[in-house]
């Protein structure tokens, strides 16, 4: 960047953050803190959480940092001007790279806005938000709940097993070979967020999502929670959990678990957690007791390989009355791995979504082999 462009960029950043009285650089904390030591905790912010750890520059996983750009751009573009508190759940080795990528992306968005100054940005609902970025030490959570995480892994990280596909006519012919991606600690911590984060509400997403509508439309789903609702998910748009629940479905032919609809399985790429209600819930507390998940996995004849997404599915199936079900447009999953035999006849039914896509989500879960 030559001196002229650098000067323009600096003027842009300064002018656009007058309302916040800080620069982009100053808005991003470079300290790794425990959840109780977060600086911004009140409900005037949308607290947006993202787990990104083990992605230091020398590791192959660093490409996840580079993939942050479209995520961050969409967060800013569709914030609606609401104050945003972005919380990276990370580690010390990853912090600098994530902070640098975040600062670069936010700065570029500001510069482009300043130079273009399109009609869209003149509209108040597209105004640039006040934002702060903080980093939470993932090790604080994993150390605090180590015993429970290891129990979860025994049930939900069974990656060294062949999973037979439980679909009528496919038994013994097809199987899953799970990726070992979901063996890392970072995929086993969300059941404990209400016990460590001081927020009232928390919006959690994967890194491979993009907002394409105002983020407030999603956050406003909290207002639709009934008095007993604790959390919200959209459906997993595949027959994955139908096949994982094959044994249970065979034993309970009238069950709705695994059938197309609210109980077909949930996807944790987009999650709304009402942390305050979760802290008060005696029922939810029973699910984090030692041995509770092992007993429930036995009850539902379940074994899994997708970490805490499997944990949440067990909880939702056991007490669906505690969950608020998001419209599929809030987590529209662009995936094709299930659009092949032996799922090709079931896939369109489970992937059906006639809603406006407000959040795009792309991912990959397992390798399917005959």
LINDA-V460206 format. One record per residue. N is the residue number from 1. RES is the residue in one letter. PHI is phi in radians with two decimals (999 if undefined). BURIAL is I if it has 9 or more other C-alpha atoms within 8 Angstrom, else O. Layout:
# LINDA-V460206
n | res | phi | burial
N | RES | PHI | BURIAL
N | RES | PHI | BURIAL
This chain:
# LINDA-V460206
n | res | phi | burial
1 | X | 999 | O
2 | X | -1.34 | O
3 | X | -1.08 | O
4 | X | -1.10 | O
5 | X | -1.16 | O
6 | X | -1.08 | I
7 | X | -1.14 | O
8 | X | -1.07 | I
9 | X | -1.06 | I
10 | X | -1.16 | O
11 | X | -1.10 | O
12 | X | -1.03 | I
13 | X | -1.07 | I
14 | X | -1.13 | I
15 | X | -1.20 | O
16 | X | -1.38 | I
17 | X | -1.95 | I
18 | X | -1.02 | O
19 | X | -1.06 | O
20 | X | -1.57 | O
21 | X | 1.10 | O
22 | X | -2.48 | I
23 | X | -1.49 | I
24 | X | -1.01 | I
25 | X | -1.03 | O
26 | X | -1.26 | O
27 | X | -1.36 | I
28 | X | -1.91 | I
29 | X | -1.29 | I
30 | X | -1.80 | I
31 | X | -1.73 | O
32 | X | -1.70 | I
33 | X | -2.16 | I
34 | X | -1.40 | I
35 | X | -0.92 | I
36 | X | -1.10 | O
37 | X | -1.75 | O
38 | X | -1.10 | I
39 | X | -1.49 | O
40 | X | -2.05 | O
41 | X | -2.25 | I
42 | X | -1.39 | O
43 | X | -1.47 | O
44 | X | -1.32 | O
45 | X | -1.77 | I
46 | X | -1.51 | I
47 | X | -1.52 | I
48 | X | -2.00 | I
49 | X | -1.84 | I
50 | X | -2.56 | I
51 | X | -1.56 | I
52 | X | -2.63 | I
53 | X | -2.37 | I
54 | X | 1.18 | I
55 | X | -2.18 | I
56 | X | -1.13 | I
57 | X | -0.99 | O
58 | X | -1.42 | O
59 | X | -1.76 | O
60 | X | -1.09 | O
61 | X | -1.18 | O
62 | X | -1.07 | I
63 | X | -1.11 | O
64 | X | -1.10 | I
65 | X | -1.15 | I
66 | X | -1.12 | O
67 | X | -1.36 | I
68 | X | -1.17 | I
69 | X | -0.94 | I
70 | X | -1.12 | O
71 | X | -1.11 | I
72 | X | -1.13 | I
73 | X | -1.04 | I
74 | X | -1.22 | I
75 | X | -1.05 | I
76 | X | -1.27 | I
77 | X | -1.14 | I
78 | X | -2.07 | I
79 | X | -1.41 | I
80 | X | 1.20 | I
81 | X | 1.40 | I
82 | X | -1.26 | I
83 | X | -0.98 | I
84 | X | -1.99 | I
85 | X | -2.03 | I
86 | X | -1.58 | I
87 | X | -1.99 | I
88 | X | -1.55 | I
89 | X | -1.60 | I
90 | X | -2.56 | I
91 | X | -2.45 | I
92 | X | -1.11 | O
93 | X | -1.20 | O
94 | X | -1.71 | I
95 | X | -1.02 | I
96 | X | -1.07 | I
97 | X | -1.13 | I
98 | X | -1.18 | I
99 | X | -1.07 | I
100 | X | -1.14 | O
101 | X | -1.12 | I
102 | X | -1.13 | I
103 | X | -1.10 | I
104 | X | -1.07 | O
105 | X | -1.15 | I
106 | X | -1.08 | I
107 | X | -1.10 | I
108 | X | -1.13 | O
109 | X | -1.08 | I
110 | X | -1.10 | I
111 | X | -1.11 | I
112 | X | -1.11 | I
113 | X | -1.14 | I
114 | X | -1.13 | I
115 | X | -1.27 | O
116 | X | -1.47 | O
117 | X | 0.75 | I
118 | X | -1.26 | O
119 | X | -1.04 | O
120 | X | -1.02 | O
121 | X | -1.35 | I
122 | X | -1.25 | I
123 | X | -1.19 | O
124 | X | -1.04 | O
125 | X | -1.21 | O
126 | X | -1.87 | I
127 | X | -1.09 | I
128 | X | -1.21 | I
129 | X | -1.44 | I
130 | X | -1.21 | I
131 | X | -2.49 | I
132 | X | -2.42 | I
133 | X | -2.17 | I
134 | X | -2.32 | I
135 | X | -2.09 | I
136 | X | -1.84 | I
137 | X | -1.30 | I
138 | X | -1.09 | I
139 | X | -1.17 | O
140 | X | -1.06 | O
141 | X | -1.32 | I
142 | X | -1.18 | I
143 | X | -1.21 | O
144 | X | -1.16 | O
145 | X | -2.13 | I
146 | X | -0.98 | O
147 | X | -1.07 | O
148 | X | -1.23 | I
149 | X | -1.11 | I
150 | X | -1.13 | O
151 | X | -1.14 | I
152 | X | -1.05 | I
153 | X | -1.11 | I
154 | X | -1.11 | O
155 | X | -1.75 | I
156 | X | -2.18 | I
157 | X | -2.42 | I
158 | X | -1.56 | I
159 | X | -1.51 | I
160 | X | -1.67 | O
161 | X | -2.03 | O
162 | X | -1.51 | I
163 | X | -1.69 | O
164 | X | -1.24 | I
165 | X | -1.39 | I
166 | X | -1.59 | I
167 | X | -2.25 | I
168 | X | -0.89 | O
169 | X | 1.62 | O
170 | X | -1.91 | I
171 | X | -1.04 | I
172 | X | 1.38 | O
173 | X | -1.89 | O
174 | X | -2.29 | I
175 | X | -2.73 | I
176 | X | -1.55 | I
177 | X | -2.09 | I
178 | X | -1.12 | I
179 | X | -1.27 | I
180 | X | -1.49 | O
181 | X | -0.94 | O
182 | X | -1.56 | I
183 | X | -1.65 | I
184 | X | -1.30 | O
185 | X | -0.95 | O
186 | X | -1.09 | I
187 | X | -1.61 | I
188 | X | -2.36 | I
189 | X | -1.97 | I
190 | X | -1.10 | O
191 | X | -1.11 | I
192 | X | -1.97 | I
193 | X | -1.05 | I
194 | X | -1.19 | I
195 | X | -1.61 | O
196 | X | -2.23 | I
197 | X | -1.52 | I
198 | X | -1.49 | O
199 | X | -1.30 | I
200 | X | -1.44 | I
201 | X | -2.33 | I
202 | X | -2.51 | I
203 | X | -1.81 | I
204 | X | -2.01 | I
205 | X | -2.37 | I
206 | X | -1.33 | I
207 | X | -1.37 | I
208 | X | -1.69 | I
209 | X | -2.05 | I
210 | X | -2.41 | I
211 | X | -1.40 | I
212 | X | -2.15 | I
213 | X | -2.42 | O
214 | X | -0.91 | I
215 | X | -1.10 | I
216 | X | -1.15 | I
217 | X | -1.07 | O
218 | X | -1.28 | O
219 | X | -1.11 | I
220 | X | -1.19 | O
221 | X | -1.08 | I
222 | X | -1.00 | O
223 | X | -1.22 | O
224 | X | -1.64 | O
225 | X | -1.07 | I
226 | X | -1.19 | O
227 | X | -1.05 | O
228 | X | -1.82 | O
229 | X | -1.40 | I
230 | X | -1.96 | I
231 | X | -2.75 | I
232 | X | -2.45 | I
233 | X | -2.49 | I
234 | X | -1.69 | I
235 | X | -1.23 | I
236 | X | -1.37 | I
237 | X | -1.51 | I
238 | X | -2.68 | I
239 | X | -1.48 | I
240 | X | -0.93 | O
241 | X | -1.33 | I
242 | X | -1.08 | I
243 | X | -1.32 | I
244 | X | -1.18 | I
245 | X | -1.75 | I
246 | X | -1.04 | I
247 | X | -1.09 | I
248 | X | -1.13 | I
249 | X | -1.13 | I
250 | X | -1.16 | O
251 | X | -1.32 | O
252 | X | -2.28 | O
253 | X | -1.11 | O
254 | X | -1.65 | O
255 | X | -1.19 | O
256 | X | -1.64 | O
257 | X | -1.17 | I
258 | X | 1.59 | I
259 | X | -1.37 | O
260 | X | -0.95 | O
261 | X | 2.37 | O
262 | X | -1.00 | O
263 | X | -1.76 | I
264 | X | -1.28 | I
265 | X | 2.20 | I
266 | X | -1.96 | I
267 | X | -1.98 | I
268 | X | -1.73 | I
269 | X | -1.19 | I
270 | X | -2.40 | I
271 | X | -2.39 | I
272 | X | -1.88 | I
273 | X | -2.07 | I
274 | X | -1.55 | I
275 | X | -1.07 | I
276 | X | -1.10 | I
277 | X | -1.17 | O
278 | X | -1.09 | I
279 | X | -1.12 | I
280 | X | -1.56 | O
281 | X | -1.43 | O
282 | X | -1.19 | O
283 | X | -1.14 | O
284 | X | -1.09 | O
285 | X | -1.05 | I
286 | X | -1.18 | O
287 | X | -1.30 | I
288 | X | -1.73 | I
289 | X | -1.25 | O
290 | X | -1.02 | O
291 | X | 1.48 | O
292 | X | -1.12 | I
293 | X | -1.21 | I
294 | X | -1.09 | I
295 | X | -1.13 | O
296 | X | -1.22 | I
297 | X | -1.10 | I
298 | X | -1.16 | O
299 | X | -1.02 | O
300 | X | -1.74 | O
301 | X | 0.87 | I
302 | X | -2.00 | I
303 | X | -2.39 | I
304 | X | -2.45 | I
305 | X | -2.58 | I
306 | X | -2.07 | I
307 | X | 1.05 | I
308 | X | -1.24 | I
309 | X | -1.10 | I
310 | X | -1.11 | I
311 | X | -1.00 | I
312 | X | -1.14 | I
313 | X | -1.12 | I
314 | X | -1.03 | I
315 | X | -1.10 | I
316 | X | -1.13 | I
317 | X | -1.13 | I
318 | X | -1.29 | O
319 | X | -2.43 | O
320 | X | -1.10 | O
321 | X | -1.21 | O
322 | X | -1.56 | I
323 | X | -1.85 | I
324 | X | -1.75 | I
325 | X | -1.73 | I
326 | X | -1.30 | I
327 | X | -1.09 | O
328 | X | -1.05 | I
329 | X | -1.19 | I
330 | X | -1.51 | I
331 | X | -2.78 | I
332 | X | -1.46 | I
333 | X | -1.65 | I
334 | X | -1.56 | O
335 | X | -2.53 | O
336 | X | -2.21 | O
337 | X | -1.15 | O
338 | X | -1.71 | I
339 | X | -1.57 | I
340 | X | -2.77 | O
341 | X | -1.02 | O
342 | X | -1.62 | O
343 | X | -1.69 | I
344 | X | -1.04 | I
345 | X | -1.40 | O
346 | X | -1.49 | O
347 | X | -0.93 | I
348 | X | -1.05 | I
349 | X | -1.22 | O
350 | X | -1.35 | I
351 | X | -1.62 | O
352 | X | -1.10 | O
353 | X | -2.70 | O
354 | X | -1.72 | O
355 | X | -1.64 | O
356 | X | -1.17 | O
357 | X | -1.36 | I
358 | X | -1.86 | I
359 | X | -2.37 | I
360 | X | -1.64 | I
361 | X | -2.46 | I
362 | X | -2.09 | I
363 | X | -2.83 | O
364 | X | -2.55 | O
365 | X | -2.00 | O
366 | X | -2.75 | O
367 | X | -1.76 | I
368 | X | -1.82 | I
369 | X | -2.32 | O
370 | X | -1.53 | O
